[in-house]
């Protein structure tokens, strides 16, 4: 048994993609993540927890917007029809892909059955795993707002964090102690607002710890504590590269399922339309394997499930052996038990890398025999009573390690819009309102401001995918915010039923508190 432990940390997040009409592209994002990632992860964790020979522990951040989608009754009602349409399309798979199609059909059907068994209440299953000590559930920013770009108005940062904690508590039933900071982004003084919200620990990219002051004596292999009493863990690149890299890591193996080729592109539009779906687009129906990373999509070979499953066993063994050796070497040099922190986007496991949940299952199954112990971040803190006091370094886990991916020529126009709207919200919340009707308007204005601040739209604008959708989302929420503020400030009438329609569409954060935006004292 190697001394020390491996802390796997997953970040589950989607922007608030609820829409009034079914079969939207945004709704596809949620349902695909549901069937490919969240349901398989629950299956993996529940099976590992039921095996007395395994000792699974996992830390998982679940963003408040994702929790809101998981709790949404309308989306639950739409999910079975979404599944049925895809199962129908699988019947039309070409003959040379029948084995892959039958395997995918069986997989989807199994997950649908588990979804039906719990009446679609995945939140209760996540909460139960936390109560069993298997999961340590973290929160995130309320709408995944990129906090360093909101710092001009500290009240906006405070509102993102307080709203997140309040919503997590409402839906999970327990206040979170840890947070996955959106994009792992940190700036000087953010720990004050984390402490204000009752948050006590978070993960940073490696340089957030390696460039801390003073330099941590154990690097990224032990948590540090800020002067505000907040603990920070650092990402270990050796423990993450083999898993997340499609080029150099496991997901690029020729036997694994190819992500980019989809039956939604292969079938003619009229056959897709016959199942009630709007035209060609990715449908989550992937029947090919990577084959050769350099091969064009039309040269990919049919997926062979048994071959892929065998590779997950081999890759899990290889990964665990590497972590065992790494822990042993660190222990010899540190003189104390090291902690390897391996954070990933949860959607890597199942959505981007179809075999990811099976790989996790193999890690938990093989861990005891390979001598690797798993730990959650909360459990690791409980076993580390004396932390070195350091000031973390401003950082993110984006390309280059800082903030430029969310602040560049493609998306910088959003920042002054956030600032102007944030200032208006602070001023009105500080003055208060004089009626229940105005308070209702202010509540919805807060929701629209939070939704406009989502870092997802900035990311999409920079990456160049679905940029029209991202721009439309930001502009829609800002437009609604200013309409609501005009109704409060200048008594401008809203169109008939407009408020009810907006409240129905952006129906999250029922416990929102405008007091979270109340102006701070000048010397605060």
VOKE-810538 format. One record per residue (C-alpha): residue number from 1; residue in one letter; chain; x, y, z. Coordinates in steps of 0.2 Angstrom, whole numbers, plus 5000, padded with zeros to 4 digits. Layout:
# residues N
SITE  nr rest kette    X    Y    Z
SITE NUM    A     A    X    Y    Z
...
//
This chain:
# residues 524
SITE  nr rest kette    X    Y    Z
SITE   1    X     A 5000 5000 5000
SITE   2    X     A 5007 5017 4995
SITE   3    X     A 5007 5030 5008
SITE   4    X     A 4996 5045 5003
SITE   5    X     A 4980 5046 4993
SITE   6    X     A 4973 5050 4976
SITE   7    X     A 4959 5063 4976
SITE   8    X     A 4948 5062 4960
SITE   9    X     A 4938 5078 4958
SITE  10    X     A 4925 5080 4944
SITE  11    X     A 4916 5097 4939
SITE  12    X     A 4898 5094 4933
SITE  13    X     A 4891 5110 4925
SITE  14    X     A 4880 5116 4911
SITE  15    X     A 4873 5133 4908
SITE  16    X     A 4855 5136 4911
SITE  17    X     A 4849 5129 4894
SITE  18    X     A 4831 5127 4898
SITE  19    X     A 4820 5133 4884
SITE  20    X     A 4801 5135 4881
SITE  21    X     A 4802 5123 4865
SITE  22    X     A 4807 5105 4865
SITE  23    X     A 4821 5098 4853
SITE  24    X     A 4832 5114 4855
SITE  25    X     A 4851 5113 4853
SITE  26    X     A 4853 5118 4871
SITE  27    X     A 4841 5105 4877
SITE  28    X     A 4851 5092 4868
SITE  29    X     A 4866 5097 4878
SITE  30    X     A 4858 5093 4894
SITE  31    X     A 4849 5077 4889
SITE  32    X     A 4865 5070 4880
SITE  33    X     A 4875 5074 4896
SITE  34    X     A 4861 5066 4906
SITE  35    X     A 4862 5049 4897
SITE  36    X     A 4880 5049 4893
SITE  37    X     A 4888 5056 4909
SITE  38    X     A 4877 5059 4925
SITE  39    X     A 4867 5043 4924
SITE  40    X     A 4883 5032 4920
SITE  41    X     A 4892 5041 4934
SITE  42    X     A 4879 5037 4947
SITE  43    X     A 4878 5019 4941
SITE  44    X     A 4897 5018 4943
SITE  45    X     A 4897 5026 4961
SITE  46    X     A 4882 5016 4967
SITE  47    X     A 4889 5000 4961
SITE  48    X     A 4906 5003 4969
SITE  49    X     A 4898 5009 4985
SITE  50    X     A 4888 4992 4986
SITE  51    X     A 4904 4982 4985
SITE  52    X     A 4912 4979 5002
SITE  53    X     A 4929 4976 4994
SITE  54    X     A 4929 4993 4986
SITE  55    X     A 4932 5010 4995
SITE  56    X     A 4927 5023 4983
SITE  57    X     A 4928 5042 4987
SITE  58    X     A 4926 5056 4975
SITE  59    X     A 4924 5074 4975
SITE  60    X     A 4911 5082 4963
SITE  61    X     A 4906 5099 4960
SITE  62    X     A 4888 5101 4954
SITE  63    X     A 4884 5119 4948
SITE  64    X     A 4868 5127 4953
SITE  65    X     A 4862 5129 4935
SITE  66    X     A 4865 5110 4933
SITE  67    X     A 4855 5107 4949
SITE  68    X     A 4841 5118 4942
SITE  69    X     A 4840 5108 4926
SITE  70    X     A 4840 5092 4935
SITE  71    X     A 4826 5097 4946
SITE  72    X     A 4816 5104 4932
SITE  73    X     A 4799 5095 4930
SITE  74    X     A 4796 5101 4912
SITE  75    X     A 4813 5093 4907
SITE  76    X     A 4809 5077 4916
SITE  77    X     A 4793 5076 4906
SITE  78    X     A 4802 5079 4889
SITE  79    X     A 4816 5067 4892
SITE  80    X     A 4807 5050 4888
SITE  81    X     A 4802 5057 4871
SITE  82    X     A 4820 5062 4868
SITE  83    X     A 4826 5045 4872
SITE  84    X     A 4812 5037 4861
SITE  85    X     A 4817 5047 4846
SITE  86    X     A 4835 5041 4847
SITE  87    X     A 4831 5023 4850
SITE  88    X     A 4820 5024 4834
SITE  89    X     A 4835 5031 4824
SITE  90    X     A 4846 5017 4830
SITE  91    X     A 4835 5005 4821
SITE  92    X     A 4841 5013 4805
SITE  93    X     A 4860 5011 4808
SITE  94    X     A 4869 5002 4793
SITE  95    X     A 4871 4984 4794
SITE  96    X     A 4890 4985 4797
SITE  97    X     A 4887 4994 4813
SITE  98    X     A 4873 4983 4820
SITE  99    X     A 4884 4977 4835
SITE 100    X     A 4888 4995 4840
SITE 101    X     A 4870 5000 4838
SITE 102    X     A 4864 4986 4848
SITE 103    X     A 4876 4989 4862
SITE 104    X     A 4872 5008 4862
SITE 105    X     A 4853 5003 4862
SITE 106    X     A 4856 4992 4877
SITE 107    X     A 4866 5005 4886
SITE 108    X     A 4853 5019 4884
SITE 109    X     A 4839 5007 4888
SITE 110    X     A 4848 5002 4905
SITE 111    X     A 4851 5020 4910
SITE 112    X     A 4833 5025 4905
SITE 113    X     A 4827 5011 4917
SITE 114    X     A 4837 5018 4931
SITE 115    X     A 4831 5035 4928
SITE 116    X     A 4813 5029 4928
SITE 117    X     A 4816 5019 4944
SITE 118    X     A 4820 5035 4953
SITE 119    X     A 4807 5045 4944
SITE 120    X     A 4821 5056 4937
SITE 121    X     A 4826 5062 4954
SITE 122    X     A 4845 5061 4951
SITE 123    X     A 4848 5074 4965
SITE 124    X     A 4842 5063 4978
SITE 125    X     A 4854 5049 4972
SITE 126    X     A 4869 5061 4972
SITE 127    X     A 4864 5067 4990
SITE 128    X     A 4862 5049 4996
SITE 129    X     A 4880 5045 4990
SITE 130    X     A 4886 5060 5000
SITE 131    X     A 4877 5054 5015
SITE 132    X     A 4886 5037 5013
SITE 133    X     A 4903 5046 5013
SITE 134    X     A 4906 5041 4994
SITE 135    X     A 4904 5059 4987
SITE 136    X     A 4909 5076 4993
SITE 137    X     A 4898 5088 4984
SITE 138    X     A 4905 5105 4980
SITE 139    X     A 4895 5120 4974
SITE 140    X     A 4901 5132 4960
SITE 141    X     A 4897 5150 4956
SITE 142    X     A 4878 5153 4954
SITE 143    X     A 4879 5153 4935
SITE 144    X     A 4897 5149 4933
SITE 145    X     A 4902 5168 4932
SITE 146    X     A 4920 5171 4929
SITE 147    X     A 4924 5179 4946
SITE 148    X     A 4940 5189 4942
SITE 149    X     A 4931 5198 4928
SITE 150    X     A 4917 5203 4941
SITE 151    X     A 4928 5210 4954
SITE 152    X     A 4925 5228 4950
SITE 153    X     A 4909 5226 4960
SITE 154    X     A 4913 5214 4974
SITE 155    X     A 4895 5213 4978
SITE 156    X     A 4893 5204 4961
SITE 157    X     A 4905 5191 4967
SITE 158    X     A 4897 5190 4984
SITE 159    X     A 4880 5187 4975
SITE 160    X     A 4887 5173 4964
SITE 161    X     A 4893 5164 4979
SITE 162    X     A 4879 5167 4991
SITE 163    X     A 4866 5162 4978
SITE 164    X     A 4876 5146 4974
SITE 165    X     A 4877 5141 4992
SITE 166    X     A 4859 5144 4996
SITE 167    X     A 4853 5135 4980
SITE 168    X     A 4864 5120 4984
SITE 169    X     A 4857 5119 5002
SITE 170    X     A 4839 5120 4995
SITE 171    X     A 4841 5106 4983
SITE 172    X     A 4854 5094 4991
SITE 173    X     A 4849 5097 5009
SITE 174    X     A 4866 5101 5016
SITE 175    X     A 4876 5117 5015
SITE 176    X     A 4892 5115 5004
SITE 177    X     A 4909 5117 5012
SITE 178    X     A 4919 5117 4996
SITE 179    X     A 4918 5125 4979
SITE 180    X     A 4924 5122 4962
SITE 181    X     A 4928 5140 4957
SITE 182    X     A 4922 5143 4939
SITE 183    X     A 4936 5139 4928
SITE 184    X     A 4947 5137 4944
SITE 185    X     A 4949 5156 4942
SITE 186    X     A 4956 5165 4957
SITE 187    X     A 4961 5183 4961
SITE 188    X     A 4968 5191 4976
SITE 189    X     A 4955 5193 4990
SITE 190    X     A 4942 5181 4983
SITE 191    X     A 4945 5170 4998
SITE 192    X     A 4936 5184 5008
SITE 193    X     A 4920 5181 4999
SITE 194    X     A 4922 5162 4999
SITE 195    X     A 4923 5163 5018
SITE 196    X     A 4908 5175 5018
SITE 197    X     A 4898 5162 5009
SITE 198    X     A 4903 5148 5021
SITE 199    X     A 4915 5140 5009
SITE 200    X     A 4931 5133 5016
SITE 201    X     A 4941 5124 5002
SITE 202    X     A 4943 5124 4983
SITE 203    X     A 4954 5118 4969
SITE 204    X     A 4966 5128 4959
SITE 205    X     A 4977 5124 4944
SITE 206    X     A 4995 5119 4949
SITE 207    X     A 5003 5137 4947
SITE 208    X     A 4990 5144 4959
SITE 209    X     A 4999 5135 4973
SITE 210    X     A 5017 5134 4965
SITE 211    X     A 5018 5153 4964
SITE 212    X     A 5009 5156 4981
SITE 213    X     A 5018 5167 4993
SITE 214    X     A 5028 5160 5002
SITE 215    X     A 5031 5145 4991
SITE 216    X     A 5022 5130 4998
SITE 217    X     A 5035 5117 5005
SITE 218    X     A 5026 5103 4998
SITE 219    X     A 5021 5110 4981
SITE 220    X     A 5004 5104 4975
SITE 221    X     A 5005 5088 4985
SITE 222    X     A 4997 5095 5001
SITE 223    X     A 4984 5109 5003
SITE 224    X     A 4988 5126 5009
SITE 225    X     A 4978 5138 5019
SITE 226    X     A 4975 5157 5015
SITE 227    X     A 4975 5171 5028
SITE 228    X     A 4956 5171 5027
SITE 229    X     A 4956 5152 5033
SITE 230    X     A 4951 5145 5016
SITE 231    X     A 4961 5129 5010
SITE 232    X     A 4967 5127 4992
SITE 233    X     A 4972 5111 4983
SITE 234    X     A 4983 5111 4968
SITE 235    X     A 4980 5101 4952
SITE 236    X     A 4994 5088 4949
SITE 237    X     A 4998 5087 4930
SITE 238    X     A 5005 5070 4931
SITE 239    X     A 4989 5063 4938
SITE 240    X     A 4978 5072 4925
SITE 241    X     A 4987 5071 4908
SITE 242    X     A 4984 5053 4904
SITE 243    X     A 4966 5055 4907
SITE 244    X     A 4961 5071 4899
SITE 245    X     A 4972 5072 4884
SITE 246    X     A 4964 5065 4868
SITE 247    X     A 4980 5066 4859
SITE 248    X     A 4993 5059 4872
SITE 249    X     A 4981 5050 4884
SITE 250    X     A 4969 5036 4885
SITE 251    X     A 4954 5043 4876
SITE 252    X     A 4963 5043 4860
SITE 253    X     A 4966 5025 4860
SITE 254    X     A 4960 5017 4843
SITE 255    X     A 4948 5005 4852
SITE 256    X     A 4938 5019 4860
SITE 257    X     A 4922 5027 4853
SITE 258    X     A 4925 5041 4841
SITE 259    X     A 4916 5057 4847
SITE 260    X     A 4915 5067 4831
SITE 261    X     A 4906 5055 4820
SITE 262    X     A 4888 5054 4824
SITE 263    X     A 4873 5046 4816
SITE 264    X     A 4864 5063 4816
SITE 265    X     A 4876 5068 4802
SITE 266    X     A 4877 5051 4793
SITE 267    X     A 4858 5049 4790
SITE 268    X     A 4849 5059 4777
SITE 269    X     A 4839 5074 4784
SITE 270    X     A 4822 5066 4779
SITE 271    X     A 4825 5050 4789
SITE 272    X     A 4829 5061 4804
SITE 273    X     A 4814 5072 4802
SITE 274    X     A 4803 5056 4801
SITE 275    X     A 4807 5054 4820
SITE 276    X     A 4802 5072 4824
SITE 277    X     A 4819 5079 4825
SITE 278    X     A 4824 5095 4816
SITE 279    X     A 4837 5091 4803
SITE 280    X     A 4855 5085 4804
SITE 281    X     A 4865 5088 4820
SITE 282    X     A 4875 5078 4833
SITE 283    X     A 4862 5067 4842
SITE 284    X     A 4873 5057 4853
SITE 285    X     A 4872 5042 4842
SITE 286    X     A 4890 5037 4839
SITE 287    X     A 4894 5020 4831
SITE 288    X     A 4913 5021 4826
SITE 289    X     A 4929 5020 4835
SITE 290    X     A 4944 5031 4835
SITE 291    X     A 4953 5019 4823
SITE 292    X     A 4967 5030 4819
SITE 293    X     A 4968 5048 4826
SITE 294    X     A 4974 5054 4809
SITE 295    X     A 4961 5046 4799
SITE 296    X     A 4947 5056 4792
SITE 297    X     A 4929 5053 4799
SITE 298    X     A 4923 5044 4784
SITE 299    X     A 4938 5031 4787
SITE 300    X     A 4933 5027 4805
SITE 301    X     A 4929 5009 4808
SITE 302    X     A 4914 5002 4817
SITE 303    X     A 4914 5002 4836
SITE 304    X     A 4918 4985 4845
SITE 305    X     A 4912 4987 4863
SITE 306    X     A 4921 4971 4870
SITE 307    X     A 4938 4978 4864
SITE 308    X     A 4935 4995 4871
SITE 309    X     A 4930 4987 4888
SITE 310    X     A 4946 4977 4889
SITE 311    X     A 4956 4993 4885
SITE 312    X     A 4948 5002 4900
SITE 313    X     A 4954 4988 4912
SITE 314    X     A 4972 4989 4905
SITE 315    X     A 4972 5008 4906
SITE 316    X     A 4965 5008 4924
SITE 317    X     A 4979 4997 4929
SITE 318    X     A 4992 5007 4920
SITE 319    X     A 4985 5023 4928
SITE 320    X     A 4985 5016 4946
SITE 321    X     A 5002 5009 4944
SITE 322    X     A 5008 5026 4939
SITE 323    X     A 5000 5034 4954
SITE 324    X     A 5006 5021 4966
SITE 325    X     A 5024 5024 4960
SITE 326    X     A 5022 5043 4961
SITE 327    X     A 5015 5042 4979
SITE 328    X     A 5029 5031 4984
SITE 329    X     A 5043 5043 4977
SITE 330    X     A 5034 5058 4984
SITE 331    X     A 5033 5050 5001
SITE 332    X     A 5051 5046 5001
SITE 333    X     A 5056 5064 4998
SITE 334    X     A 5042 5073 5008
SITE 335    X     A 5042 5063 5024
SITE 336    X     A 5023 5065 5025
SITE 337    X     A 5009 5057 5016
SITE 338    X     A 5006 5066 4999
SITE 339    X     A 4990 5069 4991
SITE 340    X     A 4988 5068 4972
SITE 341    X     A 4973 5080 4966
SITE 342    X     A 4966 5075 4949
SITE 343    X     A 4952 5087 4943
SITE 344    X     A 4943 5085 4927
SITE 345    X     A 4927 5091 4919
SITE 346    X     A 4914 5078 4923
SITE 347    X     A 4908 5077 4905
SITE 348    X     A 4924 5070 4900
SITE 349    X     A 4918 5054 4908
SITE 350    X     A 4905 5047 4896
SITE 351    X     A 4901 5062 4885
SITE 352    X     A 4918 5066 4877
SITE 353    X     A 4926 5049 4882
SITE 354    X     A 4912 5036 4881
SITE 355    X     A 4922 5023 4891
SITE 356    X     A 4926 5036 4905
SITE 357    X     A 4913 5029 4918
SITE 358    X     A 4919 5011 4915
SITE 359    X     A 4937 5017 4918
SITE 360    X     A 4932 5025 4934
SITE 361    X     A 4923 5009 4939
SITE 362    X     A 4940 5000 4935
SITE 363    X     A 4949 5012 4946
SITE 364    X     A 4939 5009 4961
SITE 365    X     A 4939 4990 4958
SITE 366    X     A 4957 4988 4955
SITE 367    X     A 4963 5002 4968
SITE 368    X     A 4964 4990 4983
SITE 369    X     A 4975 4977 4974
SITE 370    X     A 4986 4991 4966
SITE 371    X     A 4988 4998 4984
SITE 372    X     A 4981 5015 4979
SITE 373    X     A 4969 5024 4992
SITE 374    X     A 4956 5036 4986
SITE 375    X     A 4951 5052 4996
SITE 376    X     A 4939 5066 4995
SITE 377    X     A 4945 5084 4997
SITE 378    X     A 4935 5085 5013
SITE 379    X     A 4942 5069 5020
SITE 380    X     A 4959 5075 5016
SITE 381    X     A 4957 5091 5026
SITE 382    X     A 4951 5081 5040
SITE 383    X     A 4967 5071 5041
SITE 384    X     A 4978 5086 5038
SITE 385    X     A 4976 5097 5054
SITE 386    X     A 4991 5109 5051
SITE 387    X     A 4991 5118 5034
SITE 388    X     A 5005 5130 5028
SITE 389    X     A 4998 5148 5027
SITE 390    X     A 5001 5155 5010
SITE 391    X     A 4993 5168 4998
SITE 392    X     A 4987 5159 4982
SITE 393    X     A 4993 5166 4966
SITE 394    X     A 4980 5173 4953
SITE 395    X     A 4977 5159 4941
SITE 396    X     A 4964 5149 4931
SITE 397    X     A 4965 5132 4922
SITE 398    X     A 4962 5140 4905
SITE 399    X     A 4975 5140 4892
SITE 400    X     A 4990 5150 4898
SITE 401    X     A 4984 5148 4916
SITE 402    X     A 4977 5166 4918
SITE 403    X     A 4961 5175 4912
SITE 404    X     A 4965 5179 4893
SITE 405    X     A 4953 5165 4887
SITE 406    X     A 4938 5175 4894
SITE 407    X     A 4945 5192 4890
SITE 408    X     A 4950 5194 4872
SITE 409    X     A 4945 5202 4856
SITE 410    X     A 4930 5190 4854
SITE 411    X     A 4922 5193 4871
SITE 412    X     A 4929 5208 4879
SITE 413    X     A 4913 5218 4874
SITE 414    X     A 4903 5208 4888
SITE 415    X     A 4914 5215 4903
SITE 416    X     A 4908 5233 4902
SITE 417    X     A 4890 5227 4900
SITE 418    X     A 4892 5216 4916
SITE 419    X     A 4899 5231 4925
SITE 420    X     A 4885 5243 4920
SITE 421    X     A 4872 5231 4925
SITE 422    X     A 4881 5226 4941
SITE 423    X     A 4882 5244 4946
SITE 424    X     A 4863 5247 4943
SITE 425    X     A 4859 5231 4953
SITE 426    X     A 4870 5237 4968
SITE 427    X     A 4862 5254 4968
SITE 428    X     A 4844 5248 4967
SITE 429    X     A 4847 5234 4980
SITE 430    X     A 4855 5246 4992
SITE 431    X     A 4841 5258 4991
SITE 432    X     A 4828 5245 4992
SITE 433    X     A 4810 5244 4984
SITE 434    X     A 4793 5250 4991
SITE 435    X     A 4781 5236 4986
SITE 436    X     A 4780 5218 4984
SITE 437    X     A 4777 5220 4965
SITE 438    X     A 4794 5229 4964
SITE 439    X     A 4802 5216 4974
SITE 440    X     A 4796 5203 4962
SITE 441    X     A 4804 5213 4948
SITE 442    X     A 4820 5215 4957
SITE 443    X     A 4821 5196 4961
SITE 444    X     A 4819 5193 4942
SITE 445    X     A 4832 5206 4938
SITE 446    X     A 4844 5197 4949
SITE 447    X     A 4841 5181 4940
SITE 448    X     A 4844 5189 4923
SITE 449    X     A 4860 5197 4929
SITE 450    X     A 4867 5181 4935
SITE 451    X     A 4862 5172 4919
SITE 452    X     A 4871 5185 4909
SITE 453    X     A 4887 5183 4919
SITE 454    X     A 4889 5164 4914
SITE 455    X     A 4907 5161 4908
SITE 456    X     A 4900 5148 4896
SITE 457    X     A 4895 5162 4883
SITE 458    X     A 4912 5170 4884
SITE 459    X     A 4920 5153 4882
SITE 460    X     A 4910 5149 4866
SITE 461    X     A 4913 5166 4859
SITE 462    X     A 4932 5163 4861
SITE 463    X     A 4931 5145 4854
SITE 464    X     A 4921 5150 4839
SITE 465    X     A 4907 5137 4841
SITE 466    X     A 4888 5142 4841
SITE 467    X     A 4894 5160 4843
SITE 468    X     A 4877 5167 4837
SITE 469    X     A 4868 5157 4851
SITE 470    X     A 4881 5163 4864
SITE 471    X     A 4879 5181 4859
SITE 472    X     A 4860 5180 4859
SITE 473    X     A 4860 5172 4876
SITE 474    X     A 4870 5187 4884
SITE 475    X     A 4860 5200 4875
SITE 476    X     A 4843 5192 4879
SITE 477    X     A 4847 5192 4898
SITE 478    X     A 4854 5209 4898
SITE 479    X     A 4839 5216 4888
SITE 480    X     A 4827 5207 4901
SITE 481    X     A 4837 5215 4915
SITE 482    X     A 4836 5232 4909
SITE 483    X     A 4817 5230 4905
SITE 484    X     A 4815 5225 4923
SITE 485    X     A 4825 5239 4930
SITE 486    X     A 4816 5252 4919
SITE 487    X     A 4799 5245 4927
SITE 488    X     A 4806 5248 4944
SITE 489    X     A 4815 5265 4941
SITE 490    X     A 4804 5274 4929
SITE 491    X     A 4788 5264 4931
SITE 492    X     A 4788 5259 4913
SITE 493    X     A 4775 5246 4909
SITE 494    X     A 4780 5229 4904
SITE 495    X     A 4770 5220 4890
SITE 496    X     A 4755 5210 4895
SITE 497    X     A 4761 5193 4902
SITE 498    X     A 4779 5197 4898
SITE 499    X     A 4785 5195 4916
SITE 500    X     A 4776 5179 4918
SITE 501    X     A 4784 5172 4903
SITE 502    X     A 4801 5177 4908
SITE 503    X     A 4799 5170 4925
SITE 504    X     A 4793 5154 4918
SITE 505    X     A 4808 5153 4906
SITE 506    X     A 4821 5158 4918
SITE 507    X     A 4814 5149 4933
SITE 508    X     A 4829 5146 4944
SITE 509    X     A 4835 5152 4961
SITE 510    X     A 4818 5154 4970
SITE 511    X     A 4827 5160 4986
SITE 512    X     A 4837 5174 4978
SITE 513    X     A 4841 5188 4989
SITE 514    X     A 4844 5206 4982
SITE 515    X     A 4852 5210 4999
SITE 516    X     A 4867 5200 4992
SITE 517    X     A 4870 5215 4980
SITE 518    X     A 4869 5228 4994
SITE 519    X     A 4883 5240 4993
SITE 520    X     A 4898 5237 5004
SITE 521    X     A 4906 5251 5015
SITE 522    X     A 4919 5261 5006
SITE 523    X     A 4933 5254 5016
SITE 524    X     A 4927 5236 5015
//
